[in-house]
């Protein structure tokens, strides 16, 4: 049987709102060594949702999956978890994925605790960029926010290891919760200003249903921006590309930049071109989706079948949850848990 040629730009699928598919976020594992309250709270019974090695996609399946998505228009890939560095032999997977023709960017989001032992191998394998989640610099607060499992010194050492391995500027993501860690905003910036790394503050979102989210617990980006600007004057930067998630600001004194991800106060659904696949091969077309669609049958048939299945599913997509959050009483509904699709 002849292999169908990859799609051209003119034949790439768009969803019902005219949004193309450009980014894929692939969870390589659902397990994590932290128990952060907004993602996988301590005491939450997650064992029934843990996949185990038998149900996780193999590296061969992941490669086939990504090749199928590239045929459908994806150019950027982000590896997520859970904590992706818990997946054994991860550099081997990165090497396979980085070699896929047409894939322009391979990145990873991690809590950073295992970077010291893996950063060099990941860099050699072809990983292009790293984002580290870091919600506090204060050691006691950080330990508490991680469910009593994390040490901030270990994360900072992981960031240093990434620098030593040759990774360019990292993104440092901080989820800000009112009355919890909002006092860490200025200390985080003071620590990373001038380092080249970009700290991004993320509004606490209603991802999943196990975190007891309330809108009052979110701190609007505009409020944070004003606080920062009062300490270190800022100037707005133009988006680097259409659909960029974070609003970017430069420090007026030239010591770097800061980003704000404002899904609650300023929804950006209109430019969302991201798909997410869980470690067991389910496609989620929205971060706030209740359910995913299994791609396993298509995977068994190869990358062309994956491409066709994804294109069909994407063409029916009309998700814009963040834009509807204030218009509908949907906040209490079920959402997929963050640790299954990596945020």
C-alpha positions as CSV (number, residue, x, y, z in Angstrom):
1,X,0.0,0.0,0.0
2,X,1.4,3.4,-1.0
3,X,2.2,5.8,1.9
4,X,0.3,9.0,1.7
5,X,2.4,12.1,1.4
6,X,2.5,14.5,4.4
7,X,0.0,17.3,4.4
8,X,0.9,20.7,2.9
9,X,0.2,24.0,4.7
10,X,-2.9,24.3,2.6
11,X,-4.3,21.0,3.7
12,X,-3.5,21.2,7.4
13,X,-6.6,20.7,9.5
14,X,-8.2,23.6,11.4
15,X,-10.8,23.3,14.2
16,X,-14.3,24.8,14.0
17,X,-13.0,28.1,15.2
18,X,-10.3,28.2,12.5
19,X,-7.4,27.3,14.8
20,X,-4.6,25.1,13.4
21,X,-2.8,22.4,15.3
22,X,0.8,23.4,15.9
23,X,1.9,22.3,19.4
24,X,1.7,18.9,21.1
25,X,2.2,18.3,24.8
26,X,2.9,14.7,25.4
27,X,2.9,13.2,28.9
28,X,5.5,10.5,29.2
29,X,4.4,9.4,32.7
30,X,1.6,10.3,35.2
31,X,3.7,9.6,38.3
32,X,5.3,12.5,40.3
33,X,7.8,12.7,43.2
34,X,5.9,15.9,44.5
35,X,2.4,16.3,45.9
36,X,1.7,19.9,45.0
37,X,-1.7,21.1,46.1
38,X,-2.9,22.4,42.8
39,X,-2.0,19.3,40.9
40,X,-1.7,16.1,42.9
41,X,-2.5,17.0,46.5
42,X,-1.2,14.8,49.4
43,X,-3.8,12.4,50.6
44,X,-5.5,12.3,47.2
45,X,-6.1,8.7,46.1
46,X,-4.4,8.7,42.8
47,X,-3.5,5.0,42.6
48,X,-6.7,4.1,40.7
49,X,-5.7,6.6,38.0
50,X,-2.0,5.7,37.9
51,X,-1.3,3.8,34.7
52,X,1.6,1.6,35.6
53,X,4.2,0.5,33.1
54,X,1.9,-1.9,31.3
55,X,-0.5,0.9,30.2
56,X,2.0,3.6,29.3
57,X,2.9,4.2,25.7
58,X,6.2,2.6,24.7
59,X,9.0,4.7,23.2
60,X,8.2,3.2,19.8
61,X,4.5,4.1,20.2
62,X,5.4,7.6,21.2
63,X,7.6,8.1,18.2
64,X,4.9,6.8,15.9
65,X,2.4,9.1,17.6
66,X,4.6,12.2,17.3
67,X,5.3,11.4,13.6
68,X,1.6,11.3,13.0
69,X,1.1,14.6,14.7
70,X,3.9,16.2,12.6
71,X,2.1,15.0,9.5
72,X,-0.9,16.9,10.8
73,X,0.9,20.2,11.3
74,X,2.6,20.0,14.7
75,X,6.0,21.7,14.8
76,X,6.6,22.0,18.5
77,X,6.7,19.2,21.1
78,X,6.7,19.5,24.9
79,X,7.3,16.5,27.1
80,X,5.4,16.6,30.3
81,X,4.2,14.4,33.1
82,X,3.6,13.9,36.1
83,X,7.3,14.4,36.4
84,X,8.9,13.4,33.1
85,X,12.3,12.7,34.5
86,X,10.8,9.7,36.4
87,X,10.4,8.0,33.0
88,X,13.3,5.6,32.7
89,X,15.8,6.1,29.8
90,X,14.1,9.4,28.9
91,X,17.2,10.6,26.9
92,X,16.6,7.6,24.5
93,X,13.1,8.8,23.8
94,X,14.3,12.4,23.3
95,X,16.9,11.2,20.7
96,X,14.2,9.4,18.8
97,X,11.8,12.4,18.8
98,X,14.4,15.0,18.1
99,X,15.4,13.1,14.9
100,X,11.8,13.4,13.4
101,X,11.9,15.6,10.2
102,X,9.6,18.6,10.4
103,X,9.7,18.8,14.2
104,X,11.3,22.2,15.0
105,X,11.4,22.3,18.7
106,X,11.5,19.7,21.5
107,X,11.1,21.0,25.0
108,X,10.3,19.6,28.5
109,X,8.6,20.8,31.7
110,X,10.0,19.4,35.0
111,X,10.2,20.2,38.7
112,X,13.9,20.1,38.3
113,X,14.8,17.8,41.1
114,X,16.3,15.1,38.9
115,X,18.1,17.4,36.4
116,X,21.5,17.1,38.0
117,X,21.8,13.5,36.9
118,X,20.1,13.8,33.5
119,X,20.7,17.3,32.0
120,X,23.8,16.5,30.1
121,X,22.3,13.3,28.5
122,X,19.2,15.2,27.6
123,X,21.1,18.0,25.9
124,X,23.2,15.5,24.0
125,X,20.1,13.6,22.9
126,X,18.6,16.8,21.3
127,X,16.3,18.4,23.9
128,X,16.2,22.0,23.0
129,X,14.6,23.8,26.0
130,X,13.6,23.2,29.6
131,X,11.0,24.8,31.7
132,X,11.3,24.4,35.5
133,X,8.3,24.7,37.9
134,X,9.3,26.7,41.0
135,X,6.6,28.1,43.2
136,X,8.7,29.4,46.1
137,X,12.3,30.3,47.0
138,X,11.7,30.1,50.7
139,X,12.8,26.5,51.7
140,X,10.1,25.9,54.3
141,X,7.3,27.2,52.1
142,X,8.6,25.2,49.1
143,X,8.8,22.0,51.1
144,X,5.2,22.5,52.3
145,X,3.9,23.4,48.8
146,X,5.5,20.2,47.4
147,X,3.6,18.1,49.9
148,X,6.6,17.7,52.1
149,X,8.7,16.0,49.4
150,X,10.7,18.7,47.7
151,X,13.8,20.8,48.6
152,X,14.3,24.1,46.9
153,X,18.1,23.7,47.0
154,X,17.8,20.6,44.8
155,X,15.7,22.4,42.2
156,X,18.2,25.3,42.1
157,X,21.0,22.7,41.7
158,X,19.0,21.2,38.8
159,X,18.8,24.6,37.1
160,X,22.6,25.0,37.5
161,X,23.0,21.5,36.0
162,X,21.0,22.6,33.0
163,X,23.1,25.7,32.6
164,X,26.3,23.6,32.8
165,X,24.9,21.2,30.1
166,X,24.5,24.0,27.7
167,X,20.8,24.7,27.8
168,X,20.0,28.3,26.9
169,X,17.8,30.5,29.1
170,X,15.3,28.5,31.0
171,X,11.7,29.4,31.8
172,X,10.9,29.3,35.4
173,X,7.1,28.8,36.0
174,X,5.4,29.9,39.2
175,X,1.7,29.3,39.9
176,X,0.6,32.1,42.2
177,X,-2.1,31.5,44.9
178,X,-3.4,34.3,47.0
179,X,-2.3,34.1,50.6
180,X,-0.1,31.1,49.8
181,X,2.9,32.1,47.8
182,X,2.2,35.6,46.4
183,X,5.0,36.9,48.7
184,X,7.5,34.9,46.7
185,X,7.0,36.9,43.5
186,X,9.6,39.6,44.1
187,X,12.1,37.2,45.7
188,X,11.9,34.9,42.7
189,X,12.6,37.9,40.3
190,X,15.4,39.2,42.5
191,X,17.0,35.8,42.3
192,X,16.8,35.3,38.6
193,X,17.1,38.9,37.3
194,X,20.3,39.1,35.2
195,X,20.6,35.3,34.9
196,X,19.0,35.2,31.4
197,X,16.3,32.9,32.7
198,X,12.7,34.1,32.4
199,X,10.3,33.8,35.3
200,X,6.7,33.4,34.3
201,X,3.8,33.9,36.8
202,X,0.8,31.7,36.1
203,X,-2.7,32.5,37.4
204,X,-4.0,29.6,39.5
205,X,-6.4,27.7,37.3
206,X,-9.3,25.3,37.7
207,X,-7.4,22.4,36.1
208,X,-8.7,19.1,37.5
209,X,-11.1,18.6,40.3
210,X,-9.0,17.5,43.2
211,X,-7.5,20.9,44.2
212,X,-10.6,22.7,45.6
213,X,-10.1,25.6,43.2
214,X,-11.8,28.9,44.0
215,X,-11.6,32.0,41.8
216,X,-10.7,34.1,44.8
217,X,-7.5,32.1,45.3
218,X,-6.2,33.3,41.9
219,X,-4.1,36.5,41.7
220,X,-4.7,38.4,38.5
221,X,-1.6,39.0,36.4
222,X,-2.3,42.7,36.2
223,X,-2.1,42.9,40.0
224,X,1.3,41.1,40.0
225,X,2.5,43.3,37.1
226,X,1.8,46.4,39.0
227,X,3.6,45.2,42.1
228,X,6.6,44.3,40.0
229,X,6.6,47.5,38.0
230,X,6.6,49.5,41.3
231,X,9.8,47.7,42.3
232,X,11.5,47.3,38.9
233,X,9.9,49.3,36.0
234,X,8.7,47.2,33.1
235,X,8.0,47.8,29.4
236,X,5.7,45.6,27.3
237,X,7.2,43.4,24.6
238,X,5.5,42.3,21.4
239,X,4.5,38.6,21.2
240,X,7.3,36.5,19.6
241,X,4.6,34.6,17.6
242,X,0.9,34.3,17.3
243,X,-0.7,32.3,20.0
244,X,2.2,32.9,22.5
245,X,0.8,31.9,25.9
246,X,2.6,34.4,28.1
247,X,2.5,38.2,27.9
248,X,6.1,39.4,28.0
249,X,7.6,42.4,29.7
250,X,11.2,43.5,29.8
251,X,12.8,45.1,32.8
252,X,13.6,48.7,31.9
253,X,17.1,48.4,33.3
254,X,17.9,45.7,30.8
255,X,18.3,42.8,33.3
256,X,15.9,40.4,31.5
257,X,12.2,39.8,31.2
258,X,9.2,38.4,33.0
259,X,6.1,36.7,31.7
260,X,2.4,36.4,32.7
261,X,0.0,33.5,31.9
262,X,-3.5,34.9,32.4
263,X,-6.0,32.1,31.6
264,X,-8.4,33.4,34.3
265,X,-8.3,37.2,33.8
266,X,-7.5,37.3,30.1
267,X,-8.4,34.0,28.3
268,X,-6.5,33.3,25.2
269,X,-8.6,30.5,23.7
270,X,-8.9,32.2,20.4
271,X,-5.3,31.5,19.5
272,X,-5.0,28.1,21.2
273,X,-3.3,25.6,18.9
274,X,-2.2,23.0,21.4
275,X,-3.2,19.4,21.8
276,X,-2.4,17.1,24.8
277,X,-1.8,13.4,24.9
278,X,-1.7,11.4,28.1
279,X,0.8,8.7,28.8
280,X,-1.7,6.1,27.8
281,X,-2.4,7.6,24.4
282,X,-5.6,9.7,25.0
283,X,-6.0,12.9,23.1
284,X,-7.3,15.9,25.0
285,X,-8.1,19.0,22.8
286,X,-8.4,21.3,25.8
287,X,-6.6,21.6,29.1
288,X,-10.0,21.7,30.9
289,X,-11.5,18.7,29.1
290,X,-13.4,16.1,31.0
291,X,-12.4,13.1,28.8
292,X,-9.9,12.2,26.1
293,X,-10.1,10.1,23.0
294,X,-7.9,7.0,22.7
295,X,-5.5,7.0,19.8
296,X,-4.4,3.4,20.4
297,X,-6.3,1.8,17.5
298,X,-4.8,4.4,15.1
299,X,-1.4,3.8,16.7
300,X,-1.5,0.1,15.8
301,X,-2.0,1.1,12.2
302,X,0.9,3.5,12.0
303,X,1.7,7.2,11.7
304,X,-0.6,7.9,8.7
305,X,-3.5,6.5,10.6
306,X,-2.6,8.6,13.6
307,X,-2.5,11.7,11.4
308,X,-5.9,11.0,9.8
309,X,-7.5,10.3,13.2
310,X,-6.0,13.4,14.8
311,X,-7.1,15.5,11.8
312,X,-10.6,14.3,12.1
313,X,-10.8,14.9,15.8
314,X,-9.2,18.3,15.6
315,X,-11.6,19.4,12.8
316,X,-14.5,18.9,15.2
317,X,-12.9,20.8,18.0
318,X,-14.7,23.9,19.4
319,X,-13.1,24.1,22.9
320,X,-12.9,27.5,24.5
321,X,-13.4,26.8,28.2
322,X,-11.5,29.8,29.6
323,X,-13.6,32.2,27.5
324,X,-16.8,30.5,28.8
325,X,-15.8,30.2,32.4
326,X,-17.4,33.5,33.4
327,X,-20.5,32.9,31.3
328,X,-21.5,29.4,32.3
329,X,-21.8,27.5,35.6
330,X,-19.2,25.0,34.5
331,X,-16.5,25.5,37.1
332,X,-18.0,22.7,39.2
333,X,-17.8,20.2,36.4
334,X,-15.3,17.4,36.1
335,X,-12.0,18.2,34.4
336,X,-9.0,15.9,33.6
337,X,-6.5,16.0,36.4
338,X,-3.4,18.1,35.6
339,X,-0.9,15.3,36.5
340,X,-2.4,13.2,33.7
341,X,-1.7,15.7,30.9
342,X,1.0,18.0,32.3
343,X,-0.8,21.3,32.4
